[in-house]
Every structure is written in structure tokens, then in C-alpha cells.
Amino acid sequence: GFDLGSSRYTVAADLLGSHELDGDGVGDDIVDATLGAKWNPFGRVIAAVNARVPLNDAGLRSALTTTVSVEYGF
């Protein structure tokens, strides 16, 4: 994965994978990709959005998983 940004904006991308050694053949090799962005509108406030999509058909999981967050550092 990687993060690229400045003091106000950041974008990130990751490749996530897992392998179950003694699996049952269902969901043993899972590969997903994520893309996200963070924004610092002012002060100590951070807003973020992220999306995760599967890159293969292994296992039972959503076609798209999204998150939205707001953080405050104190």
C-alpha cells in the first residue's frame, strides 16, 4: 500500500490478502483493494472516506464496503 499527501489532504491505496493454510476450499484465498482519502479542513479535525472492493470471488463478502469518519485530536 501507499499514502501520498500534504498537511491538508492524503490519499491511500492498499492491496489486502489472506490465505488459510488448512482451509475447506471456501474463502481460503481472499484478495481485496482499498482506496481512501483524508482531509484536514481546520485545526485538529480530520474527515476520511474509504472504500474496499474484492478482487476475487473467494468467500462470502460484500461487493463494496465503505466508511466515513470524522476525528478530533485533543
mmJSON file of the N, C-alpha and C atoms, coordinates in Angstrom:
{"data_MODEL":{"atom_site":{
"group_PDB":["ATOM","ATOM","ATOM","ATOM","ATOM","ATOM","ATOM","ATOM","ATOM","ATOM","ATOM","ATOM","ATOM","ATOM","ATOM","ATOM","ATOM","ATOM","ATOM","ATOM","ATOM","ATOM","ATOM","ATOM","ATOM","ATOM","ATOM","ATOM","ATOM","ATOM","ATOM","ATOM","ATOM","ATOM","ATOM","ATOM","ATOM","ATOM","ATOM","ATOM","ATOM","ATOM","ATOM","ATOM","ATOM","ATOM","ATOM","ATOM","ATOM","ATOM","ATOM","ATOM","ATOM","ATOM","ATOM","ATOM","ATOM","ATOM","ATOM","ATOM","ATOM","ATOM","ATOM","ATOM","ATOM","ATOM","ATOM","ATOM","ATOM","ATOM","ATOM","ATOM","ATOM","ATOM","ATOM","ATOM","ATOM","ATOM","ATOM","ATOM","ATOM","ATOM","ATOM","ATOM","ATOM","ATOM","ATOM","ATOM","ATOM","ATOM","ATOM","ATOM","ATOM","ATOM","ATOM","ATOM","ATOM","ATOM","ATOM","ATOM","ATOM","ATOM","ATOM","ATOM","ATOM","ATOM","ATOM","ATOM","ATOM","ATOM","ATOM","ATOM","ATOM","ATOM","ATOM","ATOM","ATOM","ATOM","ATOM","ATOM","ATOM","ATOM","ATOM","ATOM","ATOM","ATOM","ATOM","ATOM","ATOM","ATOM","ATOM","ATOM","ATOM","ATOM","ATOM","ATOM","ATOM","ATOM","ATOM","ATOM","ATOM","ATOM","ATOM","ATOM","ATOM","ATOM","ATOM","ATOM","ATOM","ATOM","ATOM","ATOM","ATOM","ATOM","ATOM","ATOM","ATOM","ATOM","ATOM","ATOM","ATOM","ATOM","ATOM","ATOM","ATOM","ATOM","ATOM","ATOM","ATOM","ATOM","ATOM","ATOM","ATOM","ATOM","ATOM","ATOM","ATOM","ATOM","ATOM","ATOM","ATOM","ATOM","ATOM","ATOM","ATOM","ATOM","ATOM","ATOM","ATOM","ATOM","ATOM","ATOM","ATOM","ATOM","ATOM","ATOM","ATOM","ATOM","ATOM","ATOM","ATOM","ATOM","ATOM","ATOM","ATOM","ATOM","ATOM","ATOM","ATOM","ATOM","ATOM","ATOM","ATOM","ATOM","ATOM","ATOM","ATOM","ATOM","ATOM","ATOM","ATOM","ATOM"],
"id":[1,2,3,4,5,6,7,8,9,10,11,12,13,14,15,16,17,18,19,20,21,22,23,24,25,26,27,28,29,30,31,32,33,34,35,36,37,38,39,40,41,42,43,44,45,46,47,48,49,50,51,52,53,54,55,56,57,58,59,60,61,62,63,64,65,66,67,68,69,70,71,72,73,74,75,76,77,78,79,80,81,82,83,84,85,86,87,88,89,90,91,92,93,94,95,96,97,98,99,100,101,102,103,104,105,106,107,108,109,110,111,112,113,114,115,116,117,118,119,120,121,122,123,124,125,126,127,128,129,130,131,132,133,134,135,136,137,138,139,140,141,142,143,144,145,146,147,148,149,150,151,152,153,154,155,156,157,158,159,160,161,162,163,164,165,166,167,168,169,170,171,172,173,174,175,176,177,178,179,180,181,182,183,184,185,186,187,188,189,190,191,192,193,194,195,196,197,198,199,200,201,202,203,204,205,206,207,208,209,210,211,212,213,214,215,216,217,218,219,220,221,222],
"type_symbol":["N","C","C","N","C","C","N","C","C","N","C","C","N","C","C","N","C","C","N","C","C","N","C","C","N","C","C","N","C","C","N","C","C","N","C","C","N","C","C","N","C","C","N","C","C","N","C","C","N","C","C","N","C","C","N","C","C","N","C","C","N","C","C","N","C","C","N","C","C","N","C","C","N","C","C","N","C","C","N","C","C","N","C","C","N","C","C","N","C","C","N","C","C","N","C","C","N","C","C","N","C","C","N","C","C","N","C","C","N","C","C","N","C","C","N","C","C","N","C","C","N","C","C","N","C","C","N","C","C","N","C","C","N","C","C","N","C","C","N","C","C","N","C","C","N","C","C","N","C","C","N","C","C","N","C","C","N","C","C","N","C","C","N","C","C","N","C","C","N","C","C","N","C","C","N","C","C","N","C","C","N","C","C","N","C","C","N","C","C","N","C","C","N","C","C","N","C","C","N","C","C","N","C","C","N","C","C","N","C","C","N","C","C","N","C","C","N","C","C","N","C","C"],
"label_atom_id":["N","CA","C","N","CA","C","N","CA","C","N","CA","C","N","CA","C","N","CA","C","N","CA","C","N","CA","C","N","CA","C","N","CA","C","N","CA","C","N","CA","C","N","CA","C","N","CA","C","N","CA","C","N","CA","C","N","CA","C","N","CA","C","N","CA","C","N","CA","C","N","CA","C","N","CA","C","N","CA","C","N","CA","C","N","CA","C","N","CA","C","N","CA","C","N","CA","C","N","CA","C","N","CA","C","N","CA","C","N","CA","C","N","CA","C","N","CA","C","N","CA","C","N","CA","C","N","CA","C","N","CA","C","N","CA","C","N","CA","C","N","CA","C","N","CA","C","N","CA","C","N","CA","C","N","CA","C","N","CA","C","N","CA","C","N","CA","C","N","CA","C","N","CA","C","N","CA","C","N","CA","C","N","CA","C","N","CA","C","N","CA","C","N","CA","C","N","CA","C","N","CA","C","N","CA","C","N","CA","C","N","CA","C","N","CA","C","N","CA","C","N","CA","C","N","CA","C","N","CA","C","N","CA","C","N","CA","C","N","CA","C","N","CA","C","N","CA","C","N","CA","C","N","CA","C","N","CA","C"],
"label_alt_id":[null,null,null,null,null,null,null,null,null,null,null,null,null,null,null,null,null,null,null,null,null,null,null,null,null,null,null,null,null,null,null,null,null,null,null,null,null,null,null,null,null,null,null,null,null,null,null,null,null,null,null,null,null,null,null,null,null,null,null,null,null,null,null,null,null,null,null,null,null,null,null,null,null,null,null,null,null,null,null,null,null,null,null,null,null,null,null,null,null,null,null,null,null,null,null,null,null,null,null,null,null,null,null,null,null,null,null,null,null,null,null,null,null,null,null,null,null,null,null,null,null,null,null,null,null,null,null,null,null,null,null,null,null,null,null,null,null,null,null,null,null,null,null,null,null,null,null,null,null,null,null,null,null,null,null,null,null,null,null,null,null,null,null,null,null,null,null,null,null,null,null,null,null,null,null,null,null,null,null,null,null,null,null,null,null,null,null,null,null,null,null,null,null,null,null,null,null,null,null,null,null,null,null,null,null,null,null,null,null,null,null,null,null,null,null,null,null,null,null,null,null,null],
"label_comp_id":["GLY","GLY","GLY","PHE","PHE","PHE","ASP","ASP","ASP","LEU","LEU","LEU","GLY","GLY","GLY","SER","SER","SER","SER","SER","SER","ARG","ARG","ARG","TYR","TYR","TYR","THR","THR","THR","VAL","VAL","VAL","ALA","ALA","ALA","ALA","ALA","ALA","ASP","ASP","ASP","LEU","LEU","LEU","LEU","LEU","LEU","GLY","GLY","GLY","SER","SER","SER","HIS","HIS","HIS","GLU","GLU","GLU","LEU","LEU","LEU","ASP","ASP","ASP","GLY","GLY","GLY","ASP","ASP","ASP","GLY","GLY","GLY","VAL","VAL","VAL","GLY","GLY","GLY","ASP","ASP","ASP","ASP","ASP","ASP","ILE","ILE","ILE","VAL","VAL","VAL","ASP","ASP","ASP","ALA","ALA","ALA","THR","THR","THR","LEU","LEU","LEU","GLY","GLY","GLY","ALA","ALA","ALA","LYS","LYS","LYS","TRP","TRP","TRP","ASN","ASN","ASN","PRO","PRO","PRO","PHE","PHE","PHE","GLY","GLY","GLY","ARG","ARG","ARG","VAL","VAL","VAL","ILE","ILE","ILE","ALA","ALA","ALA","ALA","ALA","ALA","VAL","VAL","VAL","ASN","ASN","ASN","ALA","ALA","ALA","ARG","ARG","ARG","VAL","VAL","VAL","PRO","PRO","PRO","LEU","LEU","LEU","ASN","ASN","ASN","ASP","ASP","ASP","ALA","ALA","ALA","GLY","GLY","GLY","LEU","LEU","LEU","ARG","ARG","ARG","SER","SER","SER","ALA","ALA","ALA","LEU","LEU","LEU","THR","THR","THR","THR","THR","THR","THR","THR","THR","VAL","VAL","VAL","SER","SER","SER","VAL","VAL","VAL","GLU","GLU","GLU","TYR","TYR","TYR","GLY","GLY","GLY","PHE","PHE","PHE"],
"label_asym_id":["A","A","A","A","A","A","A","A","A","A","A","A","A","A","A","A","A","A","A","A","A","A","A","A","A","A","A","A","A","A","A","A","A","A","A","A","A","A","A","A","A","A","A","A","A","A","A","A","A","A","A","A","A","A","A","A","A","A","A","A","A","A","A","A","A","A","A","A","A","A","A","A","A","A","A","A","A","A","A","A","A","A","A","A","A","A","A","A","A","A","A","A","A","A","A","A","A","A","A","A","A","A","A","A","A","A","A","A","A","A","A","A","A","A","A","A","A","A","A","A","A","A","A","A","A","A","A","A","A","A","A","A","A","A","A","A","A","A","A","A","A","A","A","A","A","A","A","A","A","A","A","A","A","A","A","A","A","A","A","A","A","A","A","A","A","A","A","A","A","A","A","A","A","A","A","A","A","A","A","A","A","A","A","A","A","A","A","A","A","A","A","A","A","A","A","A","A","A","A","A","A","A","A","A","A","A","A","A","A","A","A","A","A","A","A","A","A","A","A","A","A","A"],
"label_entity_id":["1","1","1","1","1","1","1","1","1","1","1","1","1","1","1","1","1","1","1","1","1","1","1","1","1","1","1","1","1","1","1","1","1","1","1","1","1","1","1","1","1","1","1","1","1","1","1","1","1","1","1","1","1","1","1","1","1","1","1","1","1","1","1","1","1","1","1","1","1","1","1","1","1","1","1","1","1","1","1","1","1","1","1","1","1","1","1","1","1","1","1","1","1","1","1","1","1","1","1","1","1","1","1","1","1","1","1","1","1","1","1","1","1","1","1","1","1","1","1","1","1","1","1","1","1","1","1","1","1","1","1","1","1","1","1","1","1","1","1","1","1","1","1","1","1","1","1","1","1","1","1","1","1","1","1","1","1","1","1","1","1","1","1","1","1","1","1","1","1","1","1","1","1","1","1","1","1","1","1","1","1","1","1","1","1","1","1","1","1","1","1","1","1","1","1","1","1","1","1","1","1","1","1","1","1","1","1","1","1","1","1","1","1","1","1","1","1","1","1","1","1","1"],
"label_seq_id":[1,1,1,2,2,2,3,3,3,4,4,4,5,5,5,6,6,6,7,7,7,8,8,8,9,9,9,10,10,10,11,11,11,12,12,12,13,13,13,14,14,14,15,15,15,16,16,16,17,17,17,18,18,18,19,19,19,20,20,20,21,21,21,22,22,22,23,23,23,24,24,24,25,25,25,26,26,26,27,27,27,28,28,28,29,29,29,30,30,30,31,31,31,32,32,32,33,33,33,34,34,34,35,35,35,36,36,36,37,37,37,38,38,38,39,39,39,40,40,40,41,41,41,42,42,42,43,43,43,44,44,44,45,45,45,46,46,46,47,47,47,48,48,48,49,49,49,50,50,50,51,51,51,52,52,52,53,53,53,54,54,54,55,55,55,56,56,56,57,57,57,58,58,58,59,59,59,60,60,60,61,61,61,62,62,62,63,63,63,64,64,64,65,65,65,66,66,66,67,67,67,68,68,68,69,69,69,70,70,70,71,71,71,72,72,72,73,73,73,74,74,74],
"pdbx_PDB_ins_code":[null,null,null,null,null,null,null,null,null,null,null,null,null,null,null,null,null,null,null,null,null,null,null,null,null,null,null,null,null,null,null,null,null,null,null,null,null,null,null,null,null,null,null,null,null,null,null,null,null,null,null,null,null,null,null,null,null,null,null,null,null,null,null,null,null,null,null,null,null,null,null,null,null,null,null,null,null,null,null,null,null,null,null,null,null,null,null,null,null,null,null,null,null,null,null,null,null,null,null,null,null,null,null,null,null,null,null,null,null,null,null,null,null,null,null,null,null,null,null,null,null,null,null,null,null,null,null,null,null,null,null,null,null,null,null,null,null,null,null,null,null,null,null,null,null,null,null,null,null,null,null,null,null,null,null,null,null,null,null,null,null,null,null,null,null,null,null,null,null,null,null,null,null,null,null,null,null,null,null,null,null,null,null,null,null,null,null,null,null,null,null,null,null,null,null,null,null,null,null,null,null,null,null,null,null,null,null,null,null,null,null,null,null,null,null,null,null,null,null,null,null,null],
"Cartn_x":[0.814,0.0,0.861,0.203,0.92,-0.009,0.601,-0.07,0.673,-0.065,0.527,-0.286,0.4,-0.393,0.42,-0.327,0.239,-0.326,-0.172,-0.674,-2.201,-2.847,-4.322,-5.026,-4.369,-5.002,-4.098,-4.699,-3.949,-4.812,-4.208,-4.876,-4.061,-4.77,-4.113,-4.717,-3.899,-4.364,-3.616,-4.319,-3.722,-4.228,-3.409,-3.784,-3.761,-4.904,-5.028,-5.288,-4.634,-4.845,-4.698,-5.368,-5.212,-5.275,-4.564,-4.513,-4.678,-5.638,-5.863,-5.171,-4.185,-3.362,-4.163,-4.93,-5.704,-7.183,-7.493,-8.868,-9.744,-11.028,-12.016,-12.372,-11.648,-11.888,-12.819,-13.387,-14.296,-13.642,-13.319,-12.72,-11.302,-10.566,-9.201,-8.207,-8.428,-7.541,-8.366,-8.294,-9.079,-8.141,-8.508,-7.729,-8.683,-8.388,-9.189,-8.289,-8.893,-8.196,-8.942,-8.206,-8.823,-8.318,-9.17,-8.823,-9.455,-8.687,-9.212,-8.625,-9.277,-8.809,-9.073,-8.158,-8.328,-8.188,-8.924,-8.912,-8.886,-8.025,-7.922,-8.51,-9.826,-10.466,-9.993,-9.728,-9.243,-8.786,-7.833,-7.378,-7.041,-7.656,-7.387,-8.485,-9.263,-10.357,-9.893,-10.165,-9.832,-11.107,-11.406,-12.519,-11.921,-12.513,-11.966,-13.08,-12.796,-13.671,-12.802,-13.351,-12.626,-13.576,-13.036,-13.806,-12.941,-13.58,-12.893,-13.69,-12.995,-13.655,-12.905,-13.642,-12.982,-12.413,-11.259,-10.638,-10.79,-11.333,-11.621,-12.961,-13.418,-14.735,-14.665,-13.548,-13.404,-14.183,-14.881,-15.581,-16.856,-17.569,-18.819,-18.552,-18.585,-18.355,-19.026,-19.192,-19.888,-19.097,-19.818,-19.167,-18.478,-18.952,-18.359,-18.594,-17.532,-17.635,-17.09,-17.883,-17.45,-17.488,-16.634,-16.644,-16.471,-17.054,-16.9,-16.629,-15.656,-15.35,-14.945,-15.132,-14.668,-13.923,-12.695,-11.864,-11.511,-11.324,-10.842,-9.735,-8.566,-7.44,-7.39,-7.182,-7.109,-5.949],
"Cartn_y":[-1.182,0.0,1.249,2.384,3.653,4.758,5.791,7.039,8.157,9.124,10.269,11.483,12.535,13.689,14.869,15.823,17.049,17.233,18.408,18.653,18.741,18.949,19.06,17.882,17.203,16.119,14.9,13.717,12.474,11.464,10.734,9.609,8.349,7.241,5.981,4.867,3.881,2.686,1.491,0.372,-0.844,-2.063,-3.081,-4.391,-5.32,-5.933,-6.77,-8.208,-9.136,-10.535,-11.424,-12.574,-13.575,-14.963,-15.895,-17.276,-18.193,-19.08,-20.048,-21.355,-21.77,-22.935,-24.234,-24.496,-25.742,-25.457,-24.742,-24.321,-25.427,-25.101,-26.046,-25.794,-24.9,-24.603,-23.431,-22.88,-21.735,-20.521,-19.511,-18.304,-18.478,-19.433,-19.687,-18.636,-18.06,-17.042,-15.798,-14.813,-13.584,-12.445,-11.689,-10.531,-9.351,-8.239,-7.022,-5.827,-4.764,-3.492,-2.42,-1.452,-0.341,0.978,1.979,3.331,4.276,5.257,6.18,7.57,8.506,9.889,10.506,11.364,12.12,13.601,14.409,15.854,16.523,17.52,18.318,19.695,19.892,21.159,22.322,22.047,23.085,22.456,23.111,22.691,21.226,20.579,19.178,18.242,18.699,17.894,17.188,15.888,15.09,14.399,14.513,13.787,12.756,11.563,10.49,9.686,9.185,8.25,7.109,5.899,4.716,3.778,3.026,2.006,0.759,-0.401,-1.689,-2.555,-3.084,-3.92,-5.249,-6.337,-7.63,-7.731,-8.364,-8.569,-10.004,-10.876,-12.245,-12.675,-13.866,-14.345,-15.277,-15.352,-16.256,-15.729,-16.611,-16.257,-15.478,-15.26,-14.52,-13.143,-12.101,-10.743,-9.758,-8.557,-7.516,-7.093,-6.658,-6.176,-4.836,-4.068,-2.775,-2.489,-2.147,-1.749,-0.336,0.581,1.971,2.412,3.376,4.003,5.503,6.236,7.681,7.99,8.842,9.156,10.619,11.089,12.416,12.223,12.744,12.6,13.97,14.013,15.235,14.848,15.427,15.157,16.167,15.649,16.562,16.18],
"Cartn_z":[0.0,0.0,0.0,-0.108,-0.058,0.419,0.958,1.324,0.621,0.109,-0.563,-0.17,0.296,0.695,1.155,1.675,2.22,3.625,4.194,5.544,5.584,4.437,4.413,3.743,2.801,2.052,1.999,2.068,1.922,1.173,0.247,-0.405,-0.097,0.012,0.34,-0.493,-0.825,-1.529,-0.951,-0.833,-0.283,-1.032,-1.055,-1.556,-0.346,-0.025,1.166,0.746,1.406,1.079,2.292,2.232,3.289,2.662,3.281,2.796,4.005,3.941,5.014,4.634,5.433,5.103,5.076,6.091,6.168,5.966,4.9,4.653,4.101,3.999,3.496,2.036,1.381,-0.024,-0.271,0.783,0.65,1.32,0.546,1.103,1.616,1.06,1.53,1.052,-0.113,-0.674,-1.001,-0.141,-0.306,-0.682,-1.724,-2.165,-2.344,-1.675,-1.745,-2.042,-2.553,-2.758,-1.984,-1.446,-0.733,-1.304,-1.232,-1.65,-0.649,-0.205,0.792,0.648,1.336,1.342,2.707,3.152,4.388,4.076,4.83,4.63,5.99,6.129,7.353,7.062,7.307,6.962,7.829,9.123,10.023,11.332,11.978,13.31,13.419,14.417,14.716,14.215,13.266,12.714,11.433,11.347,10.166,9.688,8.409,7.79,6.84,6.81,5.975,5.317,4.117,3.404,2.88,2.903,2.443,1.728,0.773,0.064,-0.077,0.082,-0.048,-1.019,-2.034,-3.049,-3.18,-3.338,-3.545,-4.96,-5.083,-6.387,-6.881,-6.033,-6.469,-5.875,-6.239,-5.806,-4.6,-3.933,-2.795,-1.585,-0.919,0.311,0.081,1.165,1.153,1.746,0.889,1.367,0.433,0.911,0.176,-1.068,-2.11,-3.331,-3.103,-2.137,-1.802,-0.328,0.384,1.781,1.898,2.446,2.571,4.032,4.345,5.662,5.502,6.425,6.516,7.983,8.265,9.657,9.818,11.036,11.448,12.759,12.83,14.007,14.565,15.878,16.536,17.488,17.318,18.199,19.329,20.541,21.698,22.588],
"occupancy":[1.0,1.0,1.0,1.0,1.0,1.0,1.0,1.0,1.0,1.0,1.0,1.0,1.0,1.0,1.0,1.0,1.0,1.0,1.0,1.0,1.0,1.0,1.0,1.0,1.0,1.0,1.0,1.0,1.0,1.0,1.0,1.0,1.0,1.0,1.0,1.0,1.0,1.0,1.0,1.0,1.0,1.0,1.0,1.0,1.0,1.0,1.0,1.0,1.0,1.0,1.0,1.0,1.0,1.0,1.0,1.0,1.0,1.0,1.0,1.0,1.0,1.0,1.0,1.0,1.0,1.0,1.0,1.0,1.0,1.0,1.0,1.0,1.0,1.0,1.0,1.0,1.0,1.0,1.0,1.0,1.0,1.0,1.0,1.0,1.0,1.0,1.0,1.0,1.0,1.0,1.0,1.0,1.0,1.0,1.0,1.0,1.0,1.0,1.0,1.0,1.0,1.0,1.0,1.0,1.0,1.0,1.0,1.0,1.0,1.0,1.0,1.0,1.0,1.0,1.0,1.0,1.0,1.0,1.0,1.0,1.0,1.0,1.0,1.0,1.0,1.0,1.0,1.0,1.0,1.0,1.0,1.0,1.0,1.0,1.0,1.0,1.0,1.0,1.0,1.0,1.0,1.0,1.0,1.0,1.0,1.0,1.0,1.0,1.0,1.0,1.0,1.0,1.0,1.0,1.0,1.0,1.0,1.0,1.0,1.0,1.0,1.0,1.0,1.0,1.0,1.0,1.0,1.0,1.0,1.0,1.0,1.0,1.0,1.0,1.0,1.0,1.0,1.0,1.0,1.0,1.0,1.0,1.0,1.0,1.0,1.0,1.0,1.0,1.0,1.0,1.0,1.0,1.0,1.0,1.0,1.0,1.0,1.0,1.0,1.0,1.0,1.0,1.0,1.0,1.0,1.0,1.0,1.0,1.0,1.0,1.0,1.0,1.0,1.0,1.0,1.0,1.0,1.0,1.0,1.0,1.0,1.0],
"B_iso_or_equiv":[0.0,0.0,0.0,0.0,0.0,0.0,0.0,0.0,0.0,0.0,0.0,0.0,0.0,0.0,0.0,0.0,0.0,0.0,0.0,0.0,0.0,0.0,0.0,0.0,0.0,0.0,0.0,0.0,0.0,0.0,0.0,0.0,0.0,0.0,0.0,0.0,0.0,0.0,0.0,0.0,0.0,0.0,0.0,0.0,0.0,0.0,0.0,0.0,0.0,0.0,0.0,0.0,0.0,0.0,0.0,0.0,0.0,0.0,0.0,0.0,0.0,0.0,0.0,0.0,0.0,0.0,0.0,0.0,0.0,0.0,0.0,0.0,0.0,0.0,0.0,0.0,0.0,0.0,0.0,0.0,0.0,0.0,0.0,0.0,0.0,0.0,0.0,0.0,0.0,0.0,0.0,0.0,0.0,0.0,0.0,0.0,0.0,0.0,0.0,0.0,0.0,0.0,0.0,0.0,0.0,0.0,0.0,0.0,0.0,0.0,0.0,0.0,0.0,0.0,0.0,0.0,0.0,0.0,0.0,0.0,0.0,0.0,0.0,0.0,0.0,0.0,0.0,0.0,0.0,0.0,0.0,0.0,0.0,0.0,0.0,0.0,0.0,0.0,0.0,0.0,0.0,0.0,0.0,0.0,0.0,0.0,0.0,0.0,0.0,0.0,0.0,0.0,0.0,0.0,0.0,0.0,0.0,0.0,0.0,0.0,0.0,0.0,0.0,0.0,0.0,0.0,0.0,0.0,0.0,0.0,0.0,0.0,0.0,0.0,0.0,0.0,0.0,0.0,0.0,0.0,0.0,0.0,0.0,0.0,0.0,0.0,0.0,0.0,0.0,0.0,0.0,0.0,0.0,0.0,0.0,0.0,0.0,0.0,0.0,0.0,0.0,0.0,0.0,0.0,0.0,0.0,0.0,0.0,0.0,0.0,0.0,0.0,0.0,0.0,0.0,0.0,0.0,0.0,0.0,0.0,0.0,0.0],
"pdbx_formal_charge":[null,null,null,null,null,null,null,null,null,null,null,null,null,null,null,null,null,null,null,null,null,null,null,null,null,null,null,null,null,null,null,null,null,null,null,null,null,null,null,null,null,null,null,null,null,null,null,null,null,null,null,null,null,null,null,null,null,null,null,null,null,null,null,null,null,null,null,null,null,null,null,null,null,null,null,null,null,null,null,null,null,null,null,null,null,null,null,null,null,null,null,null,null,null,null,null,null,null,null,null,null,null,null,null,null,null,null,null,null,null,null,null,null,null,null,null,null,null,null,null,null,null,null,null,null,null,null,null,null,null,null,null,null,null,null,null,null,null,null,null,null,null,null,null,null,null,null,null,null,null,null,null,null,null,null,null,null,null,null,null,null,null,null,null,null,null,null,null,null,null,null,null,null,null,null,null,null,null,null,null,null,null,null,null,null,null,null,null,null,null,null,null,null,null,null,null,null,null,null,null,null,null,null,null,null,null,null,null,null,null,null,null,null,null,null,null,null,null,null,null,null,null],
"auth_seq_id":[1,1,1,2,2,2,3,3,3,4,4,4,5,5,5,6,6,6,7,7,7,8,8,8,9,9,9,10,10,10,11,11,11,12,12,12,13,13,13,14,14,14,15,15,15,16,16,16,17,17,17,18,18,18,19,19,19,20,20,20,21,21,21,22,22,22,23,23,23,24,24,24,25,25,25,26,26,26,27,27,27,28,28,28,29,29,29,30,30,30,31,31,31,32,32,32,33,33,33,34,34,34,35,35,35,36,36,36,37,37,37,38,38,38,39,39,39,40,40,40,41,41,41,42,42,42,43,43,43,44,44,44,45,45,45,46,46,46,47,47,47,48,48,48,49,49,49,50,50,50,51,51,51,52,52,52,53,53,53,54,54,54,55,55,55,56,56,56,57,57,57,58,58,58,59,59,59,60,60,60,61,61,61,62,62,62,63,63,63,64,64,64,65,65,65,66,66,66,67,67,67,68,68,68,69,69,69,70,70,70,71,71,71,72,72,72,73,73,73,74,74,74],
"auth_comp_id":["GLY","GLY","GLY","PHE","PHE","PHE","ASP","ASP","ASP","LEU","LEU","LEU","GLY","GLY","GLY","SER","SER","SER","SER","SER","SER","ARG","ARG","ARG","TYR","TYR","TYR","THR","THR","THR","VAL","VAL","VAL","ALA","ALA","ALA","ALA","ALA","ALA","ASP","ASP","ASP","LEU","LEU","LEU","LEU","LEU","LEU","GLY","GLY","GLY","SER","SER","SER","HIS","HIS","HIS","GLU","GLU","GLU","LEU","LEU","LEU","ASP","ASP","ASP","GLY","GLY","GLY","ASP","ASP","ASP","GLY","GLY","GLY","VAL","VAL","VAL","GLY","GLY","GLY","ASP","ASP","ASP","ASP","ASP","ASP","ILE","ILE","ILE","VAL","VAL","VAL","ASP","ASP","ASP","ALA","ALA","ALA","THR","THR","THR","LEU","LEU","LEU","GLY","GLY","GLY","ALA","ALA","ALA","LYS","LYS","LYS","TRP","TRP","TRP","ASN","ASN","ASN","PRO","PRO","PRO","PHE","PHE","PHE","GLY","GLY","GLY","ARG","ARG","ARG","VAL","VAL","VAL","ILE","ILE","ILE","ALA","ALA","ALA","ALA","ALA","ALA","VAL","VAL","VAL","ASN","ASN","ASN","ALA","ALA","ALA","ARG","ARG","ARG","VAL","VAL","VAL","PRO","PRO","PRO","LEU","LEU","LEU","ASN","ASN","ASN","ASP","ASP","ASP","ALA","ALA","ALA","GLY","GLY","GLY","LEU","LEU","LEU","ARG","ARG","ARG","SER","SER","SER","ALA","ALA","ALA","LEU","LEU","LEU","THR","THR","THR","THR","THR","THR","THR","THR","THR","VAL","VAL","VAL","SER","SER","SER","VAL","VAL","VAL","GLU","GLU","GLU","TYR","TYR","TYR","GLY","GLY","GLY","PHE","PHE","PHE"],
"auth_asym_id":["A","A","A","A","A","A","A","A","A","A","A","A","A","A","A","A","A","A","A","A","A","A","A","A","A","A","A","A","A","A","A","A","A","A","A","A","A","A","A","A","A","A","A","A","A","A","A","A","A","A","A","A","A","A","A","A","A","A","A","A","A","A","A","A","A","A","A","A","A","A","A","A","A","A","A","A","A","A","A","A","A","A","A","A","A","A","A","A","A","A","A","A","A","A","A","A","A","A","A","A","A","A","A","A","A","A","A","A","A","A","A","A","A","A","A","A","A","A","A","A","A","A","A","A","A","A","A","A","A","A","A","A","A","A","A","A","A","A","A","A","A","A","A","A","A","A","A","A","A","A","A","A","A","A","A","A","A","A","A","A","A","A","A","A","A","A","A","A","A","A","A","A","A","A","A","A","A","A","A","A","A","A","A","A","A","A","A","A","A","A","A","A","A","A","A","A","A","A","A","A","A","A","A","A","A","A","A","A","A","A","A","A","A","A","A","A","A","A","A","A","A","A"],
"auth_atom_id":["N","CA","C","N","CA","C","N","CA","C","N","CA","C","N","CA","C","N","CA","C","N","CA","C","N","CA","C","N","CA","C","N","CA","C","N","CA","C","N","CA","C","N","CA","C","N","CA","C","N","CA","C","N","CA","C","N","CA","C","N","CA","C","N","CA","C","N","CA","C","N","CA","C","N","CA","C","N","CA","C","N","CA","C","N","CA","C","N","CA","C","N","CA","C","N","CA","C","N","CA","C","N","CA","C","N","CA","C","N","CA","C","N","CA","C","N","CA","C","N","CA","C","N","CA","C","N","CA","C","N","CA","C","N","CA","C","N","CA","C","N","CA","C","N","CA","C","N","CA","C","N","CA","C","N","CA","C","N","CA","C","N","CA","C","N","CA","C","N","CA","C","N","CA","C","N","CA","C","N","CA","C","N","CA","C","N","CA","C","N","CA","C","N","CA","C","N","CA","C","N","CA","C","N","CA","C","N","CA","C","N","CA","C","N","CA","C","N","CA","C","N","CA","C","N","CA","C","N","CA","C","N","CA","C","N","CA","C","N","CA","C","N","CA","C","N","CA","C","N","CA","C","N","CA","C","N","CA","C"],
"pdbx_PDB_model_num":[1,1,1,1,1,1,1,1,1,1,1,1,1,1,1,1,1,1,1,1,1,1,1,1,1,1,1,1,1,1,1,1,1,1,1,1,1,1,1,1,1,1,1,1,1,1,1,1,1,1,1,1,1,1,1,1,1,1,1,1,1,1,1,1,1,1,1,1,1,1,1,1,1,1,1,1,1,1,1,1,1,1,1,1,1,1,1,1,1,1,1,1,1,1,1,1,1,1,1,1,1,1,1,1,1,1,1,1,1,1,1,1,1,1,1,1,1,1,1,1,1,1,1,1,1,1,1,1,1,1,1,1,1,1,1,1,1,1,1,1,1,1,1,1,1,1,1,1,1,1,1,1,1,1,1,1,1,1,1,1,1,1,1,1,1,1,1,1,1,1,1,1,1,1,1,1,1,1,1,1,1,1,1,1,1,1,1,1,1,1,1,1,1,1,1,1,1,1,1,1,1,1,1,1,1,1,1,1,1,1,1,1,1,1,1,1,1,1,1,1,1,1]
}}}
